[in-house]
Every structure is written in structure tokens, then in C-alpha cells.
Amino acid sequence: MRALSVFVFFGTLLVSSVALAQPNDMDRLIYNLANSEDFRVRTQAALALGASKSDRALPPLCTALADSNTTVRAASAAALGRLGAHGGQACLEKRLDVESSDVVKATIQKALEVLKNGGPGGAEPAFASDSRFYIAIGKTTDKTGRGTAEVEGIVRSAMSAKIGQTPGFVAAPANEALADAKRRLAAHAKVKGFFLSPVITAEYADDFLKVKIDVAMASYPDKNVFGNFSFFLKAGGVSPGSTDDENDLIRTVAERAVDKFAAIAPNQ
């Protein structure tokens, strides 16, 4: 996959699941995590392996905790927490002793909390002493014209991973029951709940691809909308129908949307 040349980055303030990997996907995901030169591909492979529920995902994810890229290391740590496989706790604890990035350390600690509480199936979201915001992500409205579940998966996985790497943020489980959200927030009175509803559009014009994300912000769990923000990226030299290039830009704008929200949340 070739790297995109991003020419324009612009945001305006108006105030993330990976599909479960099928058995025939596992070899490709394991290969991509170990060998892709693009850290974004390695990140997506890590997240998909975490969702696979396959014991085969454990060794490559443990190895990827030493990846040269902090985003990949954080994604691998989060994926091990989600995978819940026997042995994940040991390699996370080993990496925690030598990890230099505070962001990755925080992700490892959250993953360890999940595993120590019995794994992702029955564990509560990993609230910590510095948790301030509980973030639920709504279904993505796909206006790219592709009409596939792939766009939803990319946006949700990218936003969820970024939330997990953002200090003070806790990601709500996908499709969380409102009664569970109320119970969890009631137990953490200092944590404020937010619901983010993303809309993705992609437009081609004059040899440029523009991908835009619009995010409606609401309180959570009552979902009272109070504002929105938007932001887009443009890349040149992209032909219509370049799915890989679209996916790259979609992933990036979804991640940056969480960065944008992190600047907004403290003022709400």
C-alpha cells in the first residue's frame, strides 16, 4: 500500500468494531502485523487480531508490544486485553517493565486491569483514578457511497483505539445497554459521559481525495445533543475508487476526531 501525500489538514469546531477475523484471514493479519512497512496497517492488524478470539493471535501480539511505533504498541496492548487469552497478562507485565512511552504504559495498565478482572467478556471498563470522560461511539453514518460495513469497522476501531490511548478517557463497550452505562457512571461520580456520532464523506475532485468527518456530540447515557465539530483531510494523486487510499484517510480523520474532542471535552 503506497503512502498518501496529505496536502491539506483543516478542522472546524461548531459546538472504533473491527470485524472478527475469519480463519482464512489469520495468516494475512499475522503477516501484516509482523512485516508491513506502514504502521497504520500494523495497527489495524493488531486490532483485528484482538477481535479474532483466536489463540493464534497471542504470540504475534506479544511480539508487537516491542514494535518501533508507539501506536502499534498501544494497539497491540489494547488487543491483548480484548483477546483475553491465557498468557496475555504475562507478556503485558513484562513489557510494562521496559516500556518508555507513557501512552503505551497507560494502555498496558488498562489491558491488565481488564485481564485481571476476568477478561473482556465479563469485565467492567477499566476506570482509573485519573479517568474523567466515558466515551461511547455510535454507529457511523457512511456517506462515502460504498455502503459497506468496512467503513463502520475502520471508524469504530480507529476511534476506540485512540480513546484507549488518550489520558483520562475510558471507552464504553460497543452496543452497551443504557442501564449498564447508568450503573457504571453512578459508580464513578467524577466521570462524565459523552456519546459521539460520526458521519464520513469522501469526495474526488481535480485529482484530489477529500475525506471529512462530522461528529455530533451528546451527553451519555441520555444522549442529549449539545454540539458538533467537523474536520477533513485532502490527498493528491488519488484516483476515484482507490479503496486503500480512502481507508487510510478515513482511519486518520477518525483518529484526529478523538484528538479534536479531547480539546473540547474539558469545557463541556
Phi, psi and chi 1 to 4 in degrees:
 res  aa     phi    psi   chi1   chi2   chi3   chi4
   1 MET       -  126.3 -175.7 -174.0  -58.8      -
   2 ARG   -79.2  153.2   67.6 -177.6 -179.4   84.0
   3 ALA   -79.3  140.6      -      -      -      -
   4 LEU   -81.1  145.4  -72.5  177.1      -      -
   5 SER   -98.9  108.2  -62.8      -      -      -
   6 VAL   -90.1  122.4  177.7      -      -      -
   7 PHE   -99.9  -28.5  -70.0   89.3      -      -
   8 VAL  -134.8  133.8  178.6      -      -      -
   9 PHE  -130.0  122.6  164.9   48.0      -      -
  10 PHE  -147.0  134.2  178.3   78.0      -      -
  11 GLY  -130.7  144.0      -      -      -      -
  12 THR  -126.7  136.6   58.4      -      -      -
  13 LEU  -109.5  121.5  171.2   60.7      -      -
  14 LEU  -110.9    4.4  -53.0  178.5      -      -
  15 VAL   -14.9      -  -82.8      -      -      -
  16 SER       -      -  156.3      -      -      -
  17 SER       -  149.6   70.3      -      -      -
  18 VAL   -58.6  133.2  177.7      -      -      -
  19 ALA   -61.6  143.1      -      -      -      -
  20 LEU   -60.4  133.0  -64.9 -176.2      -      -
  21 ALA   -69.9  134.0      -      -      -      -
  22 GLN   -82.6  158.5  -61.5  -59.1  -46.8      -
  23 PRO   -52.4  -39.5  -28.4   36.3      -      -
  24 ASN   -75.9   -3.1   59.1   -5.2      -      -
  25 ASP   -93.4  -17.6  -70.3  -24.2      -      -
  26 MET   -61.9  -43.5  -68.9  -62.6  -63.9      -
  27 ASP   -61.0  -41.5  -71.2  -21.1      -      -
  28 ARG   -64.8  -44.2  175.3  179.0   57.2   81.6
  29 LEU   -64.9  -43.7  -67.3  172.5      -      -
  30 ILE   -62.7  -41.8  -69.1  169.5      -      -
  31 TYR   -64.1  -46.2  178.6   86.5      -      -
  32 ASN   -62.2  -40.6  -75.0  -12.5      -      -
  33 LEU   -63.2  -37.3  179.6   57.9      -      -
  34 ALA   -85.8  -26.0      -      -      -      -
  35 ASN  -125.4  -17.9  -62.4  -72.1      -      -
  36 SER   -63.7  139.7  176.3      -      -      -
  37 GLU   -80.9  -13.0  -65.4 -178.3   -1.1      -
  38 ASP   -95.5  117.1 -170.5  -27.1      -      -
  39 PHE   -62.2  -27.3   80.1   91.5      -      -
  40 ARG   -68.3  -37.6  -66.1  166.3  -64.5 -174.4
  41 VAL   -66.2  -41.1  173.7      -      -      -
  42 ARG   -64.6  -39.9  -58.8 -160.0  -57.5  -83.0
  43 THR   -61.6  -47.5  -61.7      -      -      -
  44 GLN   -63.4  -37.2  -74.0  -60.2  113.9      -
  45 ALA   -64.5  -41.4      -      -      -      -
  46 ALA   -61.1  -46.3      -      -      -      -
  47 LEU   -63.6  -40.2  -65.8  170.1      -      -
  48 ALA   -66.8  -38.2      -      -      -      -
  49 LEU   -65.5  -36.8  -73.8  168.8      -      -
  50 GLY   -63.1  -30.8      -      -      -      -
  51 ALA   -86.5   -6.6      -      -      -      -
  52 SER   -74.1  -25.2   69.8      -      -      -
  53 LYS    62.0   21.7  -53.6  -55.6 -179.9 -173.0
  54 SER  -103.3  135.8  169.6      -      -      -
  55 ASP   -63.5  -21.3  -72.5  -20.0      -      -
  56 ARG   -64.8  -20.3  -70.5 -173.8   62.5 -158.2
  57 ALA   -76.4  -20.1      -      -      -      -
  58 LEU   -62.2  -54.0  178.3   61.5      -      -
  59 PRO   -59.5  -46.8  -25.6   36.8      -      -
  60 PRO   -65.3  -33.2   18.2  -30.2      -      -
  61 LEU   -69.8  -39.9  -73.8  172.3      -      -
  62 CYS   -62.4  -41.7  -75.4      -      -      -
  63 THR   -62.7  -39.7  -60.1      -      -      -
  64 ALA   -70.3  -11.3      -      -      -      -
  65 LEU   -62.9  -16.0  -69.8  174.7      -      -
  66 ALA  -104.4   13.8      -      -      -      -
  67 ASP   -57.0  151.4 -167.4  -81.3      -      -
  68 SER   -70.3  -18.1   60.6      -      -      -
  69 ASN  -101.1  130.6 -176.4  -85.9      -      -
  70 THR   -65.8  -35.1   56.0      -      -      -
  71 THR   -63.7  -41.0  -58.5      -      -      -
  72 VAL   -66.6  -41.6  177.6      -      -      -
  73 ARG   -63.1  -43.4  -63.4 -157.4  -58.1  -85.0
  74 ALA   -65.0  -42.7      -      -      -      -
  75 ALA   -62.3  -38.0      -      -      -      -
  76 SER   -67.6  -39.4  -61.3      -      -      -
  77 ALA   -63.6  -47.0      -      -      -      -
  78 ALA   -61.4  -39.3      -      -      -      -
  79 ALA   -64.7  -37.7      -      -      -      -
  80 LEU   -64.9  -37.3  -76.9  165.4      -      -
  81 GLY   -63.3  -40.4      -      -      -      -
  82 ARG   -73.0  -36.5 -175.0  175.0 -174.8 -172.9
  83 LEU   -62.5  -42.1 -175.5   66.6      -      -
  84 GLY    66.4   25.5      -      -      -      -
  85 ALA   -83.4  149.2      -      -      -      -
  86 HIS   -61.4  128.1  179.6   71.1      -      -
  87 GLY   107.4  -18.6      -      -      -      -
  88 GLY   -64.6  -38.1      -      -      -      -
  89 GLN   -62.9  -40.2 -178.1  174.3  -28.4      -
  90 ALA   -64.1  -43.7      -      -      -      -
  91 CYS   -74.8  -29.2   64.5      -      -      -
  92 LEU   -66.4  -44.1  -74.8  165.8      -      -
  93 GLU   -64.6  -38.2  -70.7  174.4  -18.3      -
  94 LYS   -63.7  -42.9 -178.1  177.6  179.1 -179.6
  95 ARG   -69.0  -35.1 -178.1   64.1 -160.9  179.2
  96 LEU   -58.4  -32.5 -173.5   59.4      -      -
  97 ASP   -68.2  -23.9  -70.1  -22.8      -      -
  98 VAL  -119.2   -5.5  -62.8      -      -      -
  99 GLU   -66.9  134.8  177.8   57.2   53.1      -
 100 SER   -97.7  -21.9   58.9      -      -      -
 101 SER   -87.2  127.8  165.9      -      -      -
 102 ASP   -63.8  -36.2  -71.0  -20.0      -      -
 103 VAL   -63.8  -45.9  170.6      -      -      -
 104 VAL   -67.1  -40.6  179.5      -      -      -
 105 LYS   -56.7  -44.2  -76.4 -178.1  178.8  178.2
 106 ALA   -63.3  -39.5      -      -      -      -
 107 THR   -66.9  -40.5  -51.9      -      -      -
 108 ILE   -61.6  -44.4  -69.5  173.8      -      -
 109 GLN   -62.7  -39.3  -71.5  165.7  -19.1      -
 110 LYS   -65.1  -42.6  -72.8 -177.3  179.9 -179.9
 111 ALA   -62.8  -39.5      -      -      -      -
 112 LEU   -65.3  -38.5  -75.3  170.1      -      -
 113 GLU   -61.7  -41.7  -71.9 -176.0   41.4      -
 114 VAL   -61.8  -47.2  170.0      -      -      -
 115 LEU   -65.8  -39.7  -66.7  175.7      -      -
 116 LYS   -70.0  -20.7  -70.7  174.1 -178.7  177.9
 117 ASN   -91.8    9.5  -74.9  -34.6      -      -
 118 GLY   108.1    6.5      -      -      -      -
 119 GLY    95.0  170.2      -      -      -      -
 120 PRO   -68.0  -20.2   24.7  -33.6      -      -
 121 GLY   -67.0  -37.6      -      -      -      -
 122 GLY  -123.9    1.3      -      -      -      -
 123 ALA   -83.3  151.6      -      -      -      -
 124 GLU   -76.2  154.7  -68.5  -67.5  -68.7      -
 125 PRO   -55.1  147.8  -26.4   34.9      -      -
 126 ALA   -83.9   83.1      -      -      -      -
 127 PHE   -73.6  143.3  -70.2   89.7      -      -
 128 ALA  -126.0  175.8      -      -      -      -
 129 SER   -63.7  -25.8   58.8      -      -      -
 130 ASP   -98.6    7.9   64.2  -16.4      -      -
 131 SER   -66.7  130.8  -63.2      -      -      -
 132 ARG  -124.5  -27.8  -61.9  178.7   59.3 -163.2
 133 PHE  -134.8  133.9  -54.7  109.6      -      -
 134 TYR  -111.0  116.2 -172.7   57.9      -      -
 135 ILE  -114.4  122.0  -43.2  -62.3      -      -
 136 ALA  -106.8  140.0      -      -      -      -
 137 ILE  -109.6  124.5  -57.3  169.7      -      -
 138 GLY   -80.7  175.6      -      -      -      -
 139 LYS   -65.0  136.3 -177.9  175.7  175.1   59.1
 140 THR   -74.1  132.2  -61.4      -      -      -
 141 THR   -87.3  115.4  -60.1      -      -      -
 142 ASP   -95.3  109.3  177.9    8.8      -      -
 143 LYS  -112.0   25.2  -66.8 -172.6  176.5 -178.7
 144 THR   -79.3  -15.8   65.3      -      -      -
 145 GLY    90.7   -5.1      -      -      -      -
 146 ARG   -80.7  -34.2  -73.3  160.3   59.7  178.9
 147 GLY    61.0   37.2      -      -      -      -
 148 THR  -119.9  163.0   66.7      -      -      -
 149 ALA   -74.5  -11.6      -      -      -      -
 150 GLU   -62.7  -41.5 -175.3  177.7   19.1      -
 151 VAL   -63.0  -45.0  171.6      -      -      -
 152 GLU   -57.5  -43.4  159.1   74.7   12.2      -
 153 GLY   -64.7  -41.3      -      -      -      -
 154 ILE   -65.2  -47.1  -68.3  170.1      -      -
 155 VAL   -64.2  -47.5  172.9      -      -      -
 156 ARG   -64.1  -45.3  177.0  171.3  -67.4  -82.8
 157 SER   -66.8  -39.5   63.8      -      -      -
 158 ALA   -66.9  -43.9      -      -      -      -
 159 MET   -69.1  -40.9  -67.0 -176.5   75.4      -
 160 SER   -63.6  -43.5  -64.4      -      -      -
 161 ALA   -63.4  -40.9      -      -      -      -
 162 LYS   -67.9  -38.7 -168.2   67.7  175.1  179.5
 163 ILE   -59.5  -42.9  -72.9  169.9      -      -
 164 GLY   -63.9  -21.8      -      -      -      -
 165 GLN   -96.7   -4.0  -61.9  164.9   23.8      -
 166 THR   -96.2  121.3  -57.0      -      -      -
 167 PRO   -56.1  134.2  -25.7   35.4      -      -
 168 GLY    86.3   -7.7      -      -      -      -
 169 PHE   -98.7  142.2  -82.2   21.6      -      -
 170 VAL  -128.3  129.3  178.8      -      -      -
 171 ALA   -85.6  129.8      -      -      -      -
 172 ALA   -74.7  148.0      -      -      -      -
 173 PRO   -60.3  147.8  -20.8   32.5      -      -
 174 ALA   -62.2  140.0      -      -      -      -
 175 ASN    58.4   35.1  -56.6  -46.8      -      -
 176 GLU   -65.0  135.3  178.3 -177.6   47.4      -
 177 ALA   -68.2  140.6      -      -      -      -
 178 LEU   -61.5  -33.2  -66.2 -176.5      -      -
 179 ALA   -63.6  -37.3      -      -      -      -
 180 ASP   -69.1  -39.4  -72.3  -25.7      -      -
 181 ALA   -61.4  -43.7      -      -      -      -
 182 LYS   -63.0  -42.0  -69.0  177.5 -179.4  178.1
 183 ARG   -63.7  -45.3  172.3  178.0   55.8   79.8
 184 ARG   -65.4  -43.2  -72.5  164.4  177.9  150.1
 185 LEU   -70.4  -32.4  -75.1  167.7      -      -
 186 ALA   -64.0  -28.9      -      -      -      -
 187 ALA   -82.2   -8.1      -      -      -      -
 188 HIS  -134.6   76.4  -59.5  -83.3      -      -
 189 ALA   -61.6  -24.8      -      -      -      -
 190 LYS   -87.1   -2.9  -65.1 -177.9  178.9  179.7
 191 VAL   -97.1  132.9  176.5      -      -      -
 192 LYS  -104.5  136.8 -170.2  169.7 -175.5  178.3
 193 GLY   -95.4  139.4      -      -      -      -
 194 PHE  -133.4  149.9  -70.4  101.2      -      -
 195 PHE  -122.8  124.2 -173.1   83.0      -      -
 196 LEU  -112.0  127.6  -55.7 -177.8      -      -
 197 SER  -116.2  104.4  -63.1      -      -      -
 198 PRO   -88.2  147.1   23.4  -20.6      -      -
 199 VAL  -126.9  128.9  179.0      -      -      -
 200 ILE  -115.4  131.6  -70.6  -74.0      -      -
 201 THR  -127.1  151.1   57.2      -      -      -
 202 ALA  -136.4  129.5      -      -      -      -
 203 GLU  -132.6  137.9  -60.3  174.8   -3.1      -
 204 TYR  -108.0  133.1  -68.9   89.1      -      -
 205 ALA  -161.3  131.3      -      -      -      -
 206 ASP    53.5   46.0  -60.1  -35.4      -      -
 207 ASP    66.4   18.9 -157.0   33.2      -      -
 208 PHE  -117.8  147.9  -82.6   84.1      -      -
 209 LEU  -111.8  127.1  166.1   63.2      -      -
 210 LYS  -115.2  123.9  173.2 -176.1  174.2 -178.8
 211 VAL  -116.4  128.5  172.2      -      -      -
 212 LYS  -125.2  141.7 -179.1 -178.1  179.6 -175.8
 213 ILE  -119.2  130.1 -173.2  167.6      -      -
 214 ASP  -112.5  130.6  -66.9  -75.8      -      -
 215 VAL  -124.6  118.0 -178.6      -      -      -
 216 ALA   -84.4  135.2      -      -      -      -
 217 MET  -108.8  135.1  -60.8  179.0  -68.0      -
 218 ALA  -138.5  158.5      -      -      -      -
 219 SER   -70.5  162.9   55.7      -      -      -
 220 TYR  -143.9  133.3 -173.1   68.3      -      -
 221 PRO   -95.6    1.7   32.7  -35.8      -      -
 222 ASP   -76.4  -16.5   50.4   -0.3      -      -
 223 LYS    61.5   43.7  -62.9 -176.1 -178.8  179.7
 224 ASN   -87.1  113.2  -68.7  -37.8      -      -
 225 VAL   -69.1  133.5  176.9      -      -      -
 226 PHE  -127.4   -3.4   61.9   84.1      -      -
 227 GLY   171.3 -177.4      -      -      -      -
 228 ASN  -157.1  162.5   64.7   86.8      -      -
 229 PHE  -144.4  162.0   63.4   91.6      -      -
 230 SER  -142.7  165.0   63.6      -      -      -
 231 PHE  -171.7  143.9  150.4  149.4      -      -
 232 PHE  -141.8  162.8   66.8   79.0      -      -
 233 LEU  -128.6  148.1  -68.7  173.9      -      -
 234 LYS  -121.6  142.8  -81.1 -173.4  176.5 -179.2
 235 ALA  -131.3  139.3      -      -      -      -
 236 GLY   -94.9  162.6      -      -      -      -
 237 GLY    70.2   31.6      -      -      -      -
 238 VAL  -115.4  128.1 -177.5      -      -      -
 239 SER   -89.6  147.4  -58.2      -      -      -
 240 PRO   -54.7  138.8  -26.9   36.2      -      -
 241 GLY    86.7    7.8      -      -      -      -
 242 SER   -78.7   85.0  -60.2      -      -      -
 243 THR   -60.4  -42.4  -57.4      -      -      -
 244 ASP   -62.1  -41.0  -73.3  -15.0      -      -
 245 ASP   -67.6  -40.0  -69.1  -21.5      -      -
 246 GLU   -59.6  -46.1  -81.5 -170.9   19.1      -
 247 ASN   -60.1  -40.8  -71.8   -9.8      -      -
 248 ASP   -60.2  -47.2  -79.0  -14.3      -      -
 249 LEU   -70.1  -37.5 -117.4   59.5      -      -
 250 ILE   -60.5  -45.8  -70.9  169.3      -      -
 251 ARG   -60.4  -42.5 -174.8  178.1  -58.1  112.2
 252 THR   -68.7  -44.3  -58.1      -      -      -
 253 VAL   -67.4  -31.6  -62.7      -      -      -
 254 ALA   -65.9  -42.2      -      -      -      -
 255 GLU   -64.8  -44.5  -68.3  170.4  -15.2      -
 256 ARG   -66.6  -27.7  -60.8  -78.0 -177.0   85.4
 257 ALA   -61.7  -38.0      -      -      -      -
 258 VAL   -67.7  -39.1  176.1      -      -      -
 259 ASP   -58.8  -44.2  -72.4  -25.7      -      -
 260 LYS   -62.6  -43.7  174.7   70.4   73.6  173.4
 261 PHE   -65.0  -34.0  179.2   69.8      -      -
 262 ALA   -60.8  -28.0      -      -      -      -
 263 ALA   -80.0  -23.1      -      -      -      -
 264 ILE   -87.6  -41.7  -61.8  168.1      -      -
 265 ALA   -53.0  -42.7      -      -      -      -
 266 PRO   -62.7  -19.0  -24.6   35.8      -      -
 267 ASN   -95.7    1.9  -61.1  -42.6      -      -
 268 GLN  -100.1      -  -59.2  -54.0  -45.1      -
